[in-house]
Amino acid sequence: MSKGKSHGAKTAWLQVVQTNEGAYKLYDGLGFKKVYAYKYLKKE
């Protein structure tokens, strides 16, 4: 059991760079699912 869960946490959120396929595979295997995407905009 994780420390967060043992202290009452019911949810956890991660922020992963969209191109990091290894992280997506790892976290998917741990039960995390993609909820939304974001992107940074910059003025040129």
PDB file of all heavy atoms in Angstrom:
ATOM      1  N   MET A   1       0.853  -1.177   0.000  1.00  0.00           N
ATOM      2  CA  MET A   1       0.000   0.000   0.000  1.00  0.00           C
ATOM      3  C   MET A   1       0.896   1.236   0.000  1.00  0.00           C
ATOM      4  O   MET A   1       1.881   1.296   0.699  1.00  0.00           O
ATOM      5  CB  MET A   1      -0.911  -0.022   1.236  1.00  0.00           C
ATOM      6  CG  MET A   1      -1.825   1.181   1.303  1.00  0.00           C
ATOM      7  SD  MET A   1      -2.913   1.253   2.761  1.00  0.00           S
ATOM      8  CE  MET A   1      -3.810  -0.229   2.635  1.00  0.00           C
ATOM      9  N   SER A   2       0.509   2.225  -0.798  1.00  0.00           N
ATOM     10  CA  SER A   2       1.310   3.443  -0.863  1.00  0.00           C
ATOM     11  C   SER A   2       1.053   4.327   0.355  1.00  0.00           C
ATOM     12  O   SER A   2       0.043   4.203   1.044  1.00  0.00           O
ATOM     13  CB  SER A   2       0.964   4.226  -2.129  1.00  0.00           C
ATOM     14  OG  SER A   2      -0.330   4.790  -2.015  1.00  0.00           O
ATOM     15  N   LYS A   3       1.989   5.203   0.606  1.00  0.00           N
ATOM     16  CA  LYS A   3       1.850   6.104   1.749  1.00  0.00           C
ATOM     17  C   LYS A   3       0.625   7.004   1.584  1.00  0.00           C
ATOM     18  O   LYS A   3      -0.110   7.248   2.527  1.00  0.00           O
ATOM     19  CB  LYS A   3       3.112   6.952   1.909  1.00  0.00           C
ATOM     20  CG  LYS A   3       3.111   7.766   3.167  1.00  0.00           C
ATOM     21  CD  LYS A   3       4.468   8.365   3.446  1.00  0.00           C
ATOM     22  CE  LYS A   3       4.451   9.050   4.786  1.00  0.00           C
ATOM     23  NZ  LYS A   3       5.780   9.402   5.247  1.00  0.00           N
ATOM     24  N   GLY A   4       0.410   7.511   0.373  1.00  0.00           N
ATOM     25  CA  GLY A   4      -0.755   8.365   0.131  1.00  0.00           C
ATOM     26  C   GLY A   4      -2.059   7.635   0.405  1.00  0.00           C
ATOM     27  O   GLY A   4      -2.952   8.145   1.068  1.00  0.00           O
ATOM     28  N   LYS A   5      -2.151   6.428  -0.110  1.00  0.00           N
ATOM     29  CA  LYS A   5      -3.369   5.636   0.098  1.00  0.00           C
ATOM     30  C   LYS A   5      -3.583   5.332   1.568  1.00  0.00           C
ATOM     31  O   LYS A   5      -4.703   5.400   2.068  1.00  0.00           O
ATOM     32  CB  LYS A   5      -3.295   4.347  -0.722  1.00  0.00           C
ATOM     33  CG  LYS A   5      -4.591   3.581  -0.746  1.00  0.00           C
ATOM     34  CD  LYS A   5      -4.497   2.416  -1.708  1.00  0.00           C
ATOM     35  CE  LYS A   5      -5.820   1.692  -1.793  1.00  0.00           C
ATOM     36  NZ  LYS A   5      -5.765   0.568  -2.735  1.00  0.00           N
ATOM     37  N   SER A   6      -2.497   5.021   2.278  1.00  0.00           N
ATOM     38  CA  SER A   6      -2.637   4.713   3.699  1.00  0.00           C
ATOM     39  C   SER A   6      -3.033   5.943   4.519  1.00  0.00           C
ATOM     40  O   SER A   6      -3.495   5.804   5.644  1.00  0.00           O
ATOM     41  CB  SER A   6      -1.345   4.114   4.246  1.00  0.00           C
ATOM     42  OG  SER A   6      -0.302   5.068   4.277  1.00  0.00           O
ATOM     43  N   HIS A   7      -2.877   7.129   3.936  1.00  0.00           N
ATOM     44  CA  HIS A   7      -3.288   8.372   4.603  1.00  0.00           C
ATOM     45  C   HIS A   7      -4.615   8.906   4.060  1.00  0.00           C
ATOM     46  O   HIS A   7      -4.975  10.058   4.275  1.00  0.00           O
ATOM     47  CB  HIS A   7      -2.198   9.432   4.460  1.00  0.00           C
ATOM     48  CG  HIS A   7      -1.052   9.213   5.405  1.00  0.00           C
ATOM     49  ND1 HIS A   7       0.002   8.375   5.096  1.00  0.00           N
ATOM     50  CD2 HIS A   7      -0.810   9.692   6.632  1.00  0.00           C
ATOM     51  CE1 HIS A   7       0.848   8.363   6.100  1.00  0.00           C
ATOM     52  NE2 HIS A   7       0.378   9.146   7.059  1.00  0.00           N
ATOM     53  N   GLY A   8      -5.341   8.065   3.306  1.00  0.00           N
ATOM     54  CA  GLY A   8      -6.695   8.418   2.881  1.00  0.00           C
ATOM     55  C   GLY A   8      -6.844   8.943   1.462  1.00  0.00           C
ATOM     56  O   GLY A   8      -7.941   9.292   1.050  1.00  0.00           O
ATOM     57  N   ALA A   9      -5.761   9.021   0.682  1.00  0.00           N
ATOM     58  CA  ALA A   9      -5.875   9.510  -0.695  1.00  0.00           C
ATOM     59  C   ALA A   9      -6.702   8.528  -1.517  1.00  0.00           C
ATOM     60  O   ALA A   9      -6.519   7.321  -1.436  1.00  0.00           O
ATOM     61  CB  ALA A   9      -4.501   9.679  -1.313  1.00  0.00           C
ATOM     62  N   LYS A  10      -7.625   9.054  -2.295  1.00  0.00           N
ATOM     63  CA  LYS A  10      -8.465   8.213  -3.134  1.00  0.00           C
ATOM     64  C   LYS A  10      -8.130   8.371  -4.616  1.00  0.00           C
ATOM     65  O   LYS A  10      -8.487   7.529  -5.430  1.00  0.00           O
ATOM     66  CB  LYS A  10      -9.928   8.537  -2.892  1.00  0.00           C
ATOM     67  CG  LYS A  10     -10.390   8.154  -1.498  1.00  0.00           C
ATOM     68  CD  LYS A  10     -11.875   8.319  -1.360  1.00  0.00           C
ATOM     69  CE  LYS A  10     -12.467   7.920  -0.056  1.00  0.00           C
ATOM     70  NZ  LYS A  10     -11.727   7.826   1.113  1.00  0.00           N
ATOM     71  N   THR A  11      -7.452   9.459  -4.987  1.00  0.00           N
ATOM     72  CA  THR A  11      -7.080   9.694  -6.379  1.00  0.00           C
ATOM     73  C   THR A  11      -5.649  10.214  -6.457  1.00  0.00           C
ATOM     74  O   THR A  11      -5.119  10.748  -5.488  1.00  0.00           O
ATOM     75  CB  THR A  11      -8.001  10.722  -7.059  1.00  0.00           C
ATOM     76  OG1 THR A  11      -7.954  11.945  -6.317  1.00  0.00           O
ATOM     77  CG2 THR A  11      -9.431  10.244  -7.119  1.00  0.00           C
ATOM     78  N   ALA A  12      -5.069  10.047  -7.621  1.00  0.00           N
ATOM     79  CA  ALA A  12      -3.737  10.586  -7.903  1.00  0.00           C
ATOM     80  C   ALA A  12      -3.722  11.064  -9.347  1.00  0.00           C
ATOM     81  O   ALA A  12      -4.367  10.466 -10.219  1.00  0.00           O
ATOM     82  CB  ALA A  12      -2.667   9.525  -7.699  1.00  0.00           C
ATOM     83  N   TRP A  13      -3.028  12.160  -9.611  1.00  0.00           N
ATOM     84  CA  TRP A  13      -2.937  12.738 -10.952  1.00  0.00           C
ATOM     85  C   TRP A  13      -1.479  12.817 -11.354  1.00  0.00           C
ATOM     86  O   TRP A  13      -0.605  13.099 -10.536  1.00  0.00           O
ATOM     87  CB  TRP A  13      -3.542  14.139 -10.970  1.00  0.00           C
ATOM     88  CG  TRP A  13      -5.012  14.142 -10.711  1.00  0.00           C
ATOM     89  CD1 TRP A  13      -5.633  14.084  -9.492  1.00  0.00           C
ATOM     90  CD2 TRP A  13      -6.049  14.185 -11.675  1.00  0.00           C
ATOM     91  NE1 TRP A  13      -6.989  14.081  -9.652  1.00  0.00           N
ATOM     92  CE2 TRP A  13      -7.272  14.152 -10.991  1.00  0.00           C
ATOM     93  CE3 TRP A  13      -6.068  14.241 -13.059  1.00  0.00           C
ATOM     94  CZ2 TRP A  13      -8.495  14.179 -11.638  1.00  0.00           C
ATOM     95  CZ3 TRP A  13      -7.292  14.281 -13.694  1.00  0.00           C
ATOM     96  CH2 TRP A  13      -8.494  14.248 -12.990  1.00  0.00           C
ATOM     97  N   LEU A  14      -1.217  12.577 -12.628  1.00  0.00           N
ATOM     98  CA  LEU A  14       0.123  12.687 -13.177  1.00  0.00           C
ATOM     99  C   LEU A  14       0.086  13.631 -14.368  1.00  0.00           C
ATOM    100  O   LEU A  14      -0.919  13.726 -15.066  1.00  0.00           O
ATOM    101  CB  LEU A  14       0.617  11.325 -13.672  1.00  0.00           C
ATOM    102  CG  LEU A  14       0.783  10.245 -12.634  1.00  0.00           C
ATOM    103  CD1 LEU A  14       0.991   8.900 -13.331  1.00  0.00           C
ATOM    104  CD2 LEU A  14       1.958  10.559 -11.740  1.00  0.00           C
ATOM    105  N   GLN A  15       1.196  14.277 -14.616  1.00  0.00           N
ATOM    106  CA  GLN A  15       1.340  15.097 -15.809  1.00  0.00           C
ATOM    107  C   GLN A  15       2.512  14.517 -16.595  1.00  0.00           C
ATOM    108  O   GLN A  15       3.635  14.436 -16.099  1.00  0.00           O
ATOM    109  CB  GLN A  15       1.628  16.541 -15.425  1.00  0.00           C
ATOM    110  CG  GLN A  15       1.702  17.473 -16.607  1.00  0.00           C
ATOM    111  CD  GLN A  15       1.796  18.933 -16.159  1.00  0.00           C
ATOM    112  OE1 GLN A  15       1.395  19.277 -15.042  1.00  0.00           O
ATOM    113  NE2 GLN A  15       2.316  19.766 -17.015  1.00  0.00           N
ATOM    114  N   VAL A  16       2.239  14.083 -17.821  1.00  0.00           N
ATOM    115  CA  VAL A  16       3.250  13.422 -18.644  1.00  0.00           C
ATOM    116  C   VAL A  16       3.354  14.140 -19.980  1.00  0.00           C
ATOM    117  O   VAL A  16       2.338  14.461 -20.597  1.00  0.00           O
ATOM    118  CB  VAL A  16       2.873  11.937 -18.886  1.00  0.00           C
ATOM    119  CG1 VAL A  16       3.875  11.247 -19.783  1.00  0.00           C
ATOM    120  CG2 VAL A  16       2.755  11.205 -17.556  1.00  0.00           C
ATOM    121  N   VAL A  17       4.578  14.383 -20.434  1.00  0.00           N
ATOM    122  CA  VAL A  17       4.780  14.994 -21.749  1.00  0.00           C
ATOM    123  C   VAL A  17       4.209  14.063 -22.800  1.00  0.00           C
ATOM    124  O   VAL A  17       4.429  12.845 -22.767  1.00  0.00           O
ATOM    125  CB  VAL A  17       6.278  15.245 -21.999  1.00  0.00           C
ATOM    126  CG1 VAL A  17       6.524  15.782 -23.392  1.00  0.00           C
ATOM    127  CG2 VAL A  17       6.835  16.191 -20.965  1.00  0.00           C
ATOM    128  N   GLN A  18       3.467  14.625 -23.743  1.00  0.00           N
ATOM    129  CA  GLN A  18       2.718  13.835 -24.720  1.00  0.00           C
ATOM    130  C   GLN A  18       3.600  12.875 -25.522  1.00  0.00           C
ATOM    131  O   GLN A  18       3.144  11.801 -25.915  1.00  0.00           O
ATOM    132  CB  GLN A  18       1.991  14.778 -25.674  1.00  0.00           C
ATOM    133  CG  GLN A  18       0.725  14.232 -26.218  1.00  0.00           C
ATOM    134  CD  GLN A  18      -0.139  15.310 -26.859  1.00  0.00           C
ATOM    135  OE1 GLN A  18       0.268  16.441 -27.045  1.00  0.00           O
ATOM    136  NE2 GLN A  18      -1.347  14.948 -27.192  1.00  0.00           N
ATOM    137  N   THR A  19       4.847  13.201 -25.750  1.00  0.00           N
ATOM    138  CA  THR A  19       5.734  12.354 -26.553  1.00  0.00           C
ATOM    139  C   THR A  19       6.427  11.260 -25.739  1.00  0.00           C
ATOM    140  O   THR A  19       7.186  10.481 -26.292  1.00  0.00           O
ATOM    141  CB  THR A  19       6.806  13.222 -27.242  1.00  0.00           C
ATOM    142  OG1 THR A  19       7.515  13.956 -26.237  1.00  0.00           O
ATOM    143  CG2 THR A  19       6.175  14.180 -28.244  1.00  0.00           C
ATOM    144  N   ASN A  20       6.167  11.175 -24.442  1.00  0.00           N
ATOM    145  CA  ASN A  20       6.833  10.208 -23.576  1.00  0.00           C
ATOM    146  C   ASN A  20       6.058   8.888 -23.553  1.00  0.00           C
ATOM    147  O   ASN A  20       5.340   8.575 -22.598  1.00  0.00           O
ATOM    148  CB  ASN A  20       6.984  10.787 -22.168  1.00  0.00           C
ATOM    149  CG  ASN A  20       7.897   9.969 -21.303  1.00  0.00           C
ATOM    150  OD1 ASN A  20       8.129   8.801 -21.559  1.00  0.00           O
ATOM    151  ND2 ASN A  20       8.405  10.583 -20.248  1.00  0.00           N
ATOM    152  N   GLU A  21       6.217   8.102 -24.621  1.00  0.00           N
ATOM    153  CA  GLU A  21       5.472   6.847 -24.741  1.00  0.00           C
ATOM    154  C   GLU A  21       5.806   5.860 -23.621  1.00  0.00           C
ATOM    155  O   GLU A  21       4.947   5.121 -23.161  1.00  0.00           O
ATOM    156  CB  GLU A  21       5.742   6.209 -26.101  1.00  0.00           C
ATOM    157  CG  GLU A  21       5.163   6.998 -27.275  1.00  0.00           C
ATOM    158  CD  GLU A  21       3.651   7.102 -27.231  1.00  0.00           C
ATOM    159  OE1 GLU A  21       2.984   6.123 -26.839  1.00  0.00           O
ATOM    160  OE2 GLU A  21       3.136   8.178 -27.580  1.00  0.00           O
ATOM    161  N   GLY A  22       7.062   5.847 -23.177  1.00  0.00           N
ATOM    162  CA  GLY A  22       7.451   4.944 -22.093  1.00  0.00           C
ATOM    163  C   GLY A  22       6.683   5.226 -20.822  1.00  0.00           C
ATOM    164  O   GLY A  22       6.237   4.307 -20.124  1.00  0.00           O
ATOM    165  N   ALA A  23       6.505   6.510 -20.512  1.00  0.00           N
ATOM    166  CA  ALA A  23       5.747   6.885 -19.312  1.00  0.00           C
ATOM    167  C   ALA A  23       4.285   6.471 -19.453  1.00  0.00           C
ATOM    168  O   ALA A  23       3.685   5.954 -18.510  1.00  0.00           O
ATOM    169  CB  ALA A  23       5.850   8.384 -19.062  1.00  0.00           C
ATOM    170  N   TYR A  24       3.718   6.672 -20.643  1.00  0.00           N
ATOM    171  CA  TYR A  24       2.323   6.272 -20.858  1.00  0.00           C
ATOM    172  C   TYR A  24       2.154   4.774 -20.627  1.00  0.00           C
ATOM    173  O   TYR A  24       1.198   4.336 -19.987  1.00  0.00           O
ATOM    174  CB  TYR A  24       1.846   6.637 -22.266  1.00  0.00           C
ATOM    175  CG  TYR A  24       1.376   8.063 -22.395  1.00  0.00           C
ATOM    176  CD1 TYR A  24       2.137   9.010 -23.054  1.00  0.00           C
ATOM    177  CD2 TYR A  24       0.153   8.466 -21.862  1.00  0.00           C
ATOM    178  CE1 TYR A  24       1.711  10.319 -23.170  1.00  0.00           C
ATOM    179  CE2 TYR A  24      -0.287   9.769 -21.976  1.00  0.00           C
ATOM    180  CZ  TYR A  24       0.492  10.697 -22.634  1.00  0.00           C
ATOM    181  OH  TYR A  24       0.061  11.983 -22.742  1.00  0.00           O
ATOM    182  N   LYS A  25       3.077   3.970 -21.137  1.00  0.00           N
ATOM    183  CA  LYS A  25       2.997   2.517 -20.959  1.00  0.00           C
ATOM    184  C   LYS A  25       3.140   2.138 -19.488  1.00  0.00           C
ATOM    185  O   LYS A  25       2.409   1.298 -18.975  1.00  0.00           O
ATOM    186  CB  LYS A  25       4.063   1.828 -21.794  1.00  0.00           C
ATOM    187  CG  LYS A  25       3.775   1.876 -23.276  1.00  0.00           C
ATOM    188  CD  LYS A  25       4.888   1.233 -24.074  1.00  0.00           C
ATOM    189  CE  LYS A  25       4.637   1.383 -25.567  1.00  0.00           C
ATOM    190  NZ  LYS A  25       5.728   0.834 -26.360  1.00  0.00           N
ATOM    191  N   LEU A  26       4.099   2.758 -18.810  1.00  0.00           N
ATOM    192  CA  LEU A  26       4.315   2.471 -17.392  1.00  0.00           C
ATOM    193  C   LEU A  26       3.072   2.796 -16.572  1.00  0.00           C
ATOM    194  O   LEU A  26       2.565   1.961 -15.816  1.00  0.00           O
ATOM    195  CB  LEU A  26       5.505   3.271 -16.867  1.00  0.00           C
ATOM    196  CG  LEU A  26       5.727   3.237 -15.350  1.00  0.00           C
ATOM    197  CD1 LEU A  26       6.136   1.832 -14.914  1.00  0.00           C
ATOM    198  CD2 LEU A  26       6.759   4.255 -14.931  1.00  0.00           C
ATOM    199  N   TYR A  27       2.562   4.011 -16.721  1.00  0.00           N
ATOM    200  CA  TYR A  27       1.433   4.436 -15.897  1.00  0.00           C
ATOM    201  C   TYR A  27       0.144   3.724 -16.276  1.00  0.00           C
ATOM    202  O   TYR A  27      -0.702   3.470 -15.420  1.00  0.00           O
ATOM    203  CB  TYR A  27       1.271   5.946 -15.955  1.00  0.00           C
ATOM    204  CG  TYR A  27       2.464   6.670 -15.366  1.00  0.00           C
ATOM    205  CD1 TYR A  27       3.091   7.711 -16.040  1.00  0.00           C
ATOM    206  CD2 TYR A  27       2.988   6.296 -14.136  1.00  0.00           C
ATOM    207  CE1 TYR A  27       4.197   8.358 -15.499  1.00  0.00           C
ATOM    208  CE2 TYR A  27       4.088   6.924 -13.592  1.00  0.00           C
ATOM    209  CZ  TYR A  27       4.683   7.959 -14.275  1.00  0.00           C
ATOM    210  OH  TYR A  27       5.771   8.590 -13.744  1.00  0.00           O
ATOM    211  N   ASP A  28      -0.009   3.373 -17.549  1.00  0.00           N
ATOM    212  CA  ASP A  28      -1.178   2.587 -17.943  1.00  0.00           C
ATOM    213  C   ASP A  28      -1.145   1.234 -17.236  1.00  0.00           C
ATOM    214  O   ASP A  28      -2.164   0.746 -16.754  1.00  0.00           O
ATOM    215  CB  ASP A  28      -1.201   2.393 -19.460  1.00  0.00           C
ATOM    216  CG  ASP A  28      -2.445   1.676 -19.928  1.00  0.00           C
ATOM    217  OD1 ASP A  28      -3.557   2.166 -19.656  1.00  0.00           O
ATOM    218  OD2 ASP A  28      -2.306   0.618 -20.577  1.00  0.00           O
ATOM    219  N   GLY A  29       0.042   0.646 -17.140  1.00  0.00           N
ATOM    220  CA  GLY A  29       0.192  -0.632 -16.442  1.00  0.00           C
ATOM    221  C   GLY A  29      -0.108  -0.534 -14.954  1.00  0.00           C
ATOM    222  O   GLY A  29      -0.439  -1.524 -14.314  1.00  0.00           O
ATOM    223  N   LEU A  30       0.011   0.673 -14.407  1.00  0.00           N
ATOM    224  CA  LEU A  30      -0.291   0.878 -12.985  1.00  0.00           C
ATOM    225  C   LEU A  30      -1.752   1.293 -12.761  1.00  0.00           C
ATOM    226  O   LEU A  30      -2.152   1.563 -11.637  1.00  0.00           O
ATOM    227  CB  LEU A  30       0.640   1.957 -12.414  1.00  0.00           C
ATOM    228  CG  LEU A  30       2.116   1.574 -12.364  1.00  0.00           C
ATOM    229  CD1 LEU A  30       2.968   2.779 -11.968  1.00  0.00           C
ATOM    230  CD2 LEU A  30       2.342   0.432 -11.387  1.00  0.00           C
ATOM    231  N   GLY A  31      -2.530   1.356 -13.857  1.00  0.00           N
ATOM    232  CA  GLY A  31      -3.954   1.658 -13.728  1.00  0.00           C
ATOM    233  C   GLY A  31      -4.348   3.094 -14.010  1.00  0.00           C
ATOM    234  O   GLY A  31      -5.519   3.446 -13.916  1.00  0.00           O
ATOM    235  N   PHE A  32      -3.385   3.944 -14.372  1.00  0.00           N
ATOM    236  CA  PHE A  32      -3.715   5.332 -14.711  1.00  0.00           C
ATOM    237  C   PHE A  32      -4.275   5.390 -16.125  1.00  0.00           C
ATOM    238  O   PHE A  32      -3.883   4.609 -16.992  1.00  0.00           O
ATOM    239  CB  PHE A  32      -2.470   6.225 -14.635  1.00  0.00           C
ATOM    240  CG  PHE A  32      -2.015   6.506 -13.230  1.00  0.00           C
ATOM    241  CD1 PHE A  32      -1.117   5.668 -12.593  1.00  0.00           C
ATOM    242  CD2 PHE A  32      -2.480   7.616 -12.544  1.00  0.00           C
ATOM    243  CE1 PHE A  32      -0.686   5.921 -11.304  1.00  0.00           C
ATOM    244  CE2 PHE A  32      -2.065   7.879 -11.256  1.00  0.00           C
ATOM    245  CZ  PHE A  32      -1.169   7.030 -10.636  1.00  0.00           C
ATOM    246  N   LYS A  33      -5.182   6.317 -16.376  1.00  0.00           N
ATOM    247  CA  LYS A  33      -5.774   6.517 -17.693  1.00  0.00           C
ATOM    248  C   LYS A  33      -5.669   7.981 -18.088  1.00  0.00           C
ATOM    249  O   LYS A  33      -5.741   8.875 -17.242  1.00  0.00           O
ATOM    250  CB  LYS A  33      -7.257   6.102 -17.700  1.00  0.00           C
ATOM    251  CG  LYS A  33      -7.489   4.657 -17.351  1.00  0.00           C
ATOM    252  CD  LYS A  33      -6.874   3.737 -18.384  1.00  0.00           C
ATOM    253  CE  LYS A  33      -6.996   2.280 -17.973  1.00  0.00           C
ATOM    254  NZ  LYS A  33      -6.063   1.422 -18.630  1.00  0.00           N
ATOM    255  N   LYS A  34      -5.524   8.227 -19.385  1.00  0.00           N
ATOM    256  CA  LYS A  34      -5.451   9.592 -19.895  1.00  0.00           C
ATOM    257  C   LYS A  34      -6.817  10.253 -19.751  1.00  0.00           C
ATOM    258  O   LYS A  34      -7.836   9.707 -20.168  1.00  0.00           O
ATOM    259  CB  LYS A  34      -5.028   9.577 -21.359  1.00  0.00           C
ATOM    260  CG  LYS A  34      -4.787  10.948 -21.930  1.00  0.00           C
ATOM    261  CD  LYS A  34      -4.233  10.824 -23.346  1.00  0.00           C
ATOM    262  CE  LYS A  34      -3.988  12.173 -23.943  1.00  0.00           C
ATOM    263  NZ  LYS A  34      -3.461  12.049 -25.322  1.00  0.00           N
ATOM    264  N   VAL A  35      -6.825  11.436 -19.140  1.00  0.00           N
ATOM    265  CA  VAL A  35      -8.076  12.151 -18.912  1.00  0.00           C
ATOM    266  C   VAL A  35      -8.198  13.336 -19.854  1.00  0.00           C
ATOM    267  O   VAL A  35      -9.247  13.568 -20.433  1.00  0.00           O
ATOM    268  CB  VAL A  35      -8.175  12.628 -17.441  1.00  0.00           C
ATOM    269  CG1 VAL A  35      -9.433  13.442 -17.216  1.00  0.00           C
ATOM    270  CG2 VAL A  35      -8.142  11.443 -16.497  1.00  0.00           C
ATOM    271  N   TYR A  36      -7.125  14.085 -20.022  1.00  0.00           N
ATOM    272  CA  TYR A  36      -7.148  15.203 -20.952  1.00  0.00           C
ATOM    273  C   TYR A  36      -5.738  15.521 -21.405  1.00  0.00           C
ATOM    274  O   TYR A  36      -4.765  15.053 -20.830  1.00  0.00           O
ATOM    275  CB  TYR A  36      -7.799  16.435 -20.322  1.00  0.00           C
ATOM    276  CG  TYR A  36      -7.047  17.012 -19.149  1.00  0.00           C
ATOM    277  CD1 TYR A  36      -6.086  18.000 -19.335  1.00  0.00           C
ATOM    278  CD2 TYR A  36      -7.288  16.574 -17.851  1.00  0.00           C
ATOM    279  CE1 TYR A  36      -5.388  18.530 -18.264  1.00  0.00           C
ATOM    280  CE2 TYR A  36      -6.596  17.095 -16.777  1.00  0.00           C
ATOM    281  CZ  TYR A  36      -5.660  18.074 -16.991  1.00  0.00           C
ATOM    282  OH  TYR A  36      -4.961  18.593 -15.937  1.00  0.00           O
ATOM    283  N   ALA A  37      -5.649  16.306 -22.472  1.00  0.00           N
ATOM    284  CA  ALA A  37      -4.356  16.721 -23.019  1.00  0.00           C
ATOM    285  C   ALA A  37      -4.261  18.241 -22.949  1.00  0.00           C
ATOM    286  O   ALA A  37      -5.267  18.943 -22.847  1.00  0.00           O
ATOM    287  CB  ALA A  37      -4.232  16.256 -24.460  1.00  0.00           C
ATOM    288  N   TYR A  38      -3.058  18.727 -23.006  1.00  0.00           N
ATOM    289  CA  TYR A  38      -2.817  20.161 -23.002  1.00  0.00           C
ATOM    290  C   TYR A  38      -1.663  20.459 -23.933  1.00  0.00           C
ATOM    291  O   TYR A  38      -0.934  19.557 -24.349  1.00  0.00           O
ATOM    292  CB  TYR A  38      -2.500  20.662 -21.597  1.00  0.00           C
ATOM    293  CG  TYR A  38      -1.187  20.144 -21.068  1.00  0.00           C
ATOM    294  CD1 TYR A  38      -0.020  20.873 -21.231  1.00  0.00           C
ATOM    295  CD2 TYR A  38      -1.099  18.908 -20.446  1.00  0.00           C
ATOM    296  CE1 TYR A  38       1.199  20.383 -20.769  1.00  0.00           C
ATOM    297  CE2 TYR A  38       0.099  18.400 -19.997  1.00  0.00           C
ATOM    298  CZ  TYR A  38       1.246  19.148 -20.158  1.00  0.00           C
ATOM    299  OH  TYR A  38       2.438  18.667 -19.729  1.00  0.00           O
ATOM    300  N   LYS A  39      -1.498  21.703 -24.300  1.00  0.00           N
ATOM    301  CA  LYS A  39      -0.342  22.097 -25.079  1.00  0.00           C
ATOM    302  C   LYS A  39       0.032  23.516 -24.714  1.00  0.00           C
ATOM    303  O   LYS A  39      -0.796  24.311 -24.255  1.00  0.00           O
ATOM    304  CB  LYS A  39      -0.579  21.963 -26.572  1.00  0.00           C
ATOM    305  CG  LYS A  39      -1.706  22.817 -27.136  1.00  0.00           C
ATOM    306  CD  LYS A  39      -1.809  22.559 -28.623  1.00  0.00           C
ATOM    307  CE  LYS A  39      -3.123  23.070 -29.152  1.00  0.00           C
ATOM    308  NZ  LYS A  39      -3.261  22.819 -30.583  1.00  0.00           N
ATOM    309  N   TYR A  40       1.298  23.780 -24.878  1.00  0.00           N
ATOM    310  CA  TYR A  40       1.809  25.126 -24.602  1.00  0.00           C
ATOM    311  C   TYR A  40       1.776  25.934 -25.880  1.00  0.00           C
ATOM    312  O   TYR A  40       2.082  25.427 -26.958  1.00  0.00           O
ATOM    313  CB  TYR A  40       3.258  25.062 -24.093  1.00  0.00           C
ATOM    314  CG  TYR A  40       3.383  24.449 -22.741  1.00  0.00           C
ATOM    315  CD1 TYR A  40       3.830  23.155 -22.565  1.00  0.00           C
ATOM    316  CD2 TYR A  40       3.063  25.179 -21.598  1.00  0.00           C
ATOM    317  CE1 TYR A  40       3.949  22.595 -21.311  1.00  0.00           C
ATOM    318  CE2 TYR A  40       3.171  24.628 -20.338  1.00  0.00           C
ATOM    319  CZ  TYR A  40       3.627  23.342 -20.206  1.00  0.00           C
ATOM    320  OH  TYR A  40       3.735  22.805 -18.959  1.00  0.00           O
ATOM    321  N   LEU A  41       1.394  27.176 -25.772  1.00  0.00           N
ATOM    322  CA  LEU A  41       1.387  28.079 -26.908  1.00  0.00           C
ATOM    323  C   LEU A  41       2.440  29.146 -26.673  1.00  0.00           C
ATOM    324  O   LEU A  41       2.693  29.553 -25.559  1.00  0.00           O
ATOM    325  CB  LEU A  41       0.023  28.754 -27.033  1.00  0.00           C
ATOM    326  CG  LEU A  41      -1.178  27.806 -27.184  1.00  0.00           C
ATOM    327  CD1 LEU A  41      -2.474  28.622 -27.192  1.00  0.00           C
ATOM    328  CD2 LEU A  41      -1.060  26.988 -28.445  1.00  0.00           C
ATOM    329  N   LYS A  42       3.063  29.561 -27.759  1.00  0.00           N
ATOM    330  CA  LYS A  42       4.017  30.657 -27.613  1.00  0.00           C
ATOM    331  C   LYS A  42       3.835  31.632 -28.760  1.00  0.00           C
ATOM    332  O   LYS A  42       3.574  31.237 -29.902  1.00  0.00           O
ATOM    333  CB  LYS A  42       5.440  30.147 -27.511  1.00  0.00           C
ATOM    334  CG  LYS A  42       6.150  29.886 -28.776  1.00  0.00           C
ATOM    335  CD  LYS A  42       7.601  29.496 -28.471  1.00  0.00           C
ATOM    336  CE  LYS A  42       8.348  29.320 -29.776  1.00  0.00           C
ATOM    337  NZ  LYS A  42       9.717  28.900 -29.588  1.00  0.00           N
ATOM    338  N   LYS A  43       3.926  32.887 -28.437  1.00  0.00           N
ATOM    339  CA  LYS A  43       3.765  33.951 -29.412  1.00  0.00           C
ATOM    340  C   LYS A  43       5.053  34.047 -30.242  1.00  0.00           C
ATOM    341  O   LYS A  43       6.144  34.090 -29.693  1.00  0.00           O
ATOM    342  CB  LYS A  43       3.483  35.269 -28.701  1.00  0.00           C
ATOM    343  CG  LYS A  43       3.111  36.377 -29.598  1.00  0.00           C
ATOM    344  CD  LYS A  43       2.737  37.591 -28.783  1.00  0.00           C
ATOM    345  CE  LYS A  43       2.327  38.741 -29.667  1.00  0.00           C
ATOM    346  NZ  LYS A  43       1.933  39.907 -28.877  1.00  0.00           N
ATOM    347  N   GLU A  44       4.888  34.086 -31.549  1.00  0.00           N
ATOM    348  CA  GLU A  44       6.071  34.193 -32.412  1.00  0.00           C
ATOM    349  C   GLU A  44       6.135  35.541 -33.081  1.00  0.00           C
ATOM    350  O   GLU A  44       5.204  36.231 -33.250  1.00  0.00           O
ATOM    351  CB  GLU A  44       6.069  33.100 -33.467  1.00  0.00           C
ATOM    352  CG  GLU A  44       6.173  31.741 -32.828  1.00  0.00           C
ATOM    353  CD  GLU A  44       6.313  30.640 -33.845  1.00  0.00           C
ATOM    354  OE1 GLU A  44       5.391  30.471 -34.641  1.00  0.00           O
ATOM    355  OE2 GLU A  44       7.345  29.980 -33.809  1.00  0.00           O
TER     356      GLU A  44
END
